[in-house]
């Protein structure tokens, strides 16, 4: 019984299957999938800041630095937390910048 409950809470919120946010709700989840931009982040800081400032939810508009531990191999990662809704705009803006500069250099 405990194992079943634990597995259910890994990917389900505490509101249950009728939650109005559905799979986007993370309240009470034991595990969360997140997007973390790690490594050399200073060259893309301006891009991330611009994209986040345009997000609809105010909680997604601020830059958050996080330290996480992966579930598969217990690696520690430090980086910027990128909300799901901002991943594609960040990638699109960086692609556009690469096309403009042509040399693969990141500029803000």
C-alpha positions in Angstrom: 0.0 0.0 0.0 2.7 2.5 0.9 4.7 1.7 -2.2 1.6 2.4 -4.4 0.9 5.7 -2.6 4.6 6.7 -2.9 4.6 6.0 -6.6 1.3 7.9 -7.1 2.7 11.0 -5.3 5.9 10.9 -7.4 4.1 12.5 -10.3 0.7 13.5 -9.0 -0.2 16.7 -7.1 -2.0 16.6 -3.8 -5.2 17.8 -5.3 -5.8 14.5 -7.0 -6.9 13.6 -10.6 -9.5 16.4 -10.7 -7.0 19.2 -10.2 -7.9 22.2 -12.4 -4.2 22.6 -13.5 -3.9 19.0 -14.4 -0.3 17.8 -15.0 1.1 21.3 -14.6 0.3 21.4 -10.9 3.3 20.4 -8.7 1.9 21.0 -5.2 2.8 18.0 -3.0 4.7 16.1 -5.7 7.6 14.0 -4.5 9.4 14.3 -7.9 9.4 17.2 -10.3 10.8 17.6 -13.8 12.5 20.9 -14.3 14.4 22.7 -16.9 17.8 23.9 -15.7 20.2 25.9 -17.8 23.7 25.1 -16.5 27.3 25.6 -17.5 28.4 28.9 -18.9 25.3 31.0 -18.4 26.6 34.6 -18.5 26.5 34.8 -22.3 22.8 34.0 -22.3 21.8 35.8 -19.1 20.3 38.7 -21.1 18.3 36.4 -23.3 16.9 34.5 -20.4 16.1 37.7 -18.5 14.2 39.1 -21.6 12.2 36.0 -22.2 11.3 35.6 -18.5 10.1 39.2 -18.3 7.5 38.4 -20.9 6.0 35.4 -19.1 2.3 35.6 -18.1 2.7 34.2 -14.6 4.5 36.6 -12.3 6.3 33.7 -10.5 7.9 32.8 -13.8 9.2 36.4 -14.5 12.1 36.3 -12.0 15.5 34.6 -12.5 15.9 31.7 -10.1 19.3 30.1 -9.4 18.8 26.5 -8.2 20.8 23.6 -7.0 19.2 20.2 -7.7 20.1 16.6 -7.3 19.2 14.3 -10.1 17.2 11.1 -9.4 19.1 8.8 -11.7 22.7 9.3 -10.7 22.6 11.7 -7.7 24.5 14.4 -9.6 24.3 18.0 -8.2 23.6 20.6 -10.8 23.6 24.4 -10.3 21.9 26.6 -12.9 19.0 28.8 -13.9 15.5 27.4 -13.5 13.7 27.9 -16.8 9.8 27.5 -16.7 8.3 25.1 -19.2 6.6 28.0 -21.0 9.9 29.8 -21.5 12.1 27.0 -22.9 11.0 27.4 -26.5 11.2 31.2 -26.5 14.8 31.1 -25.0 15.8 28.6 -27.7 14.2 30.6 -30.5 15.9 33.8 -29.4 19.3 32.2 -29.2 18.8 30.7 -32.7 17.9 34.1 -34.0 21.0 35.6 -32.4 23.2 32.9 -34.0 21.7 33.6 -37.4 22.3 37.3 -37.1 25.9 37.0 -35.9 26.7 34.0 -38.1 29.8 33.1 -36.2 28.2 31.1 -33.4 29.2 33.8 -30.9 26.6 34.5 -28.2 25.9 38.2 -27.7 23.2 39.9 -25.7 
